[in-house]
Structure formats: C-alpha cells, structure tokens
Amino acid sequence: MSRNRQNSPEKKKVYFDFTLLFLIVVLLGFGMVMLYSTSSYEAYDKFGDSMYYLKRQLRSILLGVVAMIILARIDYHKLKKFATASYVLSFILCAAVPFIGVEINNSKRWLGVGSLTFQPSEIAKIAAILFFAMMICKISGQLKRIKTLIIMIAFALPVVAVVAASNLSTAIIIFGIVVVMAFIASPKVWHFLAIALLFVGIGVVFITTKGYRAERIDIWLDPEAHEKGYQTVQGLYAIGSGGLFGKGLGESMQKLGYVPEAQNDMIFSIICEELGLFGAVCVLLLFVLLLWRFMVIANNADDLFGSMIAVGIMAHIALQVILNVAVVTNTIPNTGIILPFISYGGTSVIFLLAEMGLALSVSRGIKL
C-alpha cells in the first residue's frame, strides 16, 4: 500500500483567487444599491420607471459576468496570439468614431450596431493590456535601454491619439496603463522621469491649443464663476452636506435634479452625501483591497505575461478610481471618468468584468 502511494502521481492543486471574486461581487452589489438610490428620481422623471437605469445596468452586468466566467476558464497564454489583432482592431474601431460614431449628450464616443451602442475606447483598454503584456515579454531583456522604452510608448500613441480626439480622459488612462506596465518591467527609473517631463510638456501644449480644454482649466480654478461649473459646485455641496456618517441611504437632496447625470461621473458625491465620510472611506478601502489582490496575483503569476496582465489591470482600476475621485472633489479639471463597478455605464462594466476574468485566469496559473 505504501509503495503504491509513493509511486502514484501527486494530485495537482489548482489555485483560484476567491478573495478577488468576493471583492468583485461586493463592489457590484454596492454599485447596484447606490445606482438605484442615485438614479431613481431622474429615471422616473425621464422614463416613468424608477428602475430604468438599474435594469439596463443589471443586463450589462449579466453579460459581463458571462464574459468573466468564460475568460476565467480560458488559459490566458492562449490569448497571446490574439493580442496584436485585438490591438489593431481596437485602433480601427476608435478611429471610426469621429466618422460614423453615435452622439449622446453632445459627445461622440459610441459606435452603434442596430439598437445597441458601445464605446470602442473600453475595448482599447483591455486590448492595450494584452498587447503590451505580450510586447514586454518579447523585449524584457532590452527594457533597460531608453530607446526601447520610447519605441514601446510610440506603439501606444496611435490608439491614444485617436481616443483623445473624442475622449481625452480615456486616452490618459490608456497611456497611463502602458506607462505603469513599462515602469514595473523596467529597472531604470530615471528614464521615466525624462519621459514624464517630455509628455507633461506635450500635454500642456495639447490642452492650451484647444479652446474647450483651456476653458475646463478656467472652470476648475473657479467653478462658481462659470455656468459649466454648475455640476462641480453641486457635487461639492453634496460632499460637504454628508458630514461624517451621511444623511442616510436614499436621503440625498442633490440627486433630485441638482447634480446633472449623478448616476454617471458624480456618483461618488452622492455616496458622500448619503453615507458620509465613513461610507466614502469604506468604498475606497474596497478598491485598495482589490488592488492588493492584483498585486498578489502579479507577484505570484506563472510567467511574465500573466504578471504584466495583472499589473495592467491594476493600473487601469487605480487610475480610474483616482481620477474619478479627483474630478468629483475638484482636485483636477472635470474629465468625465466613471467610478469602476459603481457608476452607470454598460460598455464599461462589461469590459471591466472581462478584465476581472483575465485576472482570475492568471490566478489559476499560480502554482501552490
């Protein structure tokens, strides 16, 4: 008996990050509660159905969960051969937006297929993560040279440029994802300082040469003096009136038509008003825990490709949360960035959950 046990192959243990899955479920559940609380008044006023936004978001979440399950069960190594094709396709789709895009709320950021619309820029985020993870694997030995870093960042510029034409905030996030991935993979910190100074200068020129972008700076500096600063001012009123523990769930006054499109970019201000500073800190802690799980997966991934996928997803979530909170608190100019898993947005939540599927797939490759 003992000899048979010694000769029998040891059963392979498969790791799965249930902590990450639990955090995703908690964020989605909290997001649904806050979305209904924030949007019910406007939904009833516009559509005669207080659950209008909630139903549409639930439909997108279900599609996203299906995508997450499928990707979590696929070996992420198989996706490497599709990385270049997905990146090229995302560029083509983003480039098509100015010509055949659908305009919603005075912004042309969507493509339409029948009655369905989607944002190609969301596809570009996940495509960039896969493409640059694959690229870093191929040139990992040369990343100590600044020339290699510049070439890598140059590959990001075509997608960043076409996205920036209609959605500057998403372009910043995509570029930030690439820079963070390159920074983690490269041993030379000073290279990034030089590149950062270069692109800060380019960014200043880019912003000041467009009238509406320069106008956003003026609104940011003194929102009360501009009509377009109304949303920012009302959002700050909501944050200030929440106090330490808030007015209570569902008791917000600012969501009753005072904060425009509160269920989108400004939902964090309603969280602050209803749940107070305590609730806002709890939400931010959930995101910190989420980032911690991505760090664990990146550090223990089976190979560099998986590690870079986890780093790219971590960079995406971190940048989007930081920029959204900074916009809502008027720390930076208003750029129209939603809060992941919580704000209303069909395309966004579908591809966010697809990214979570990628992260779970990488976690399944961890050897115990």
Disulfide bonds with the S-S distance in Angstrom:
none
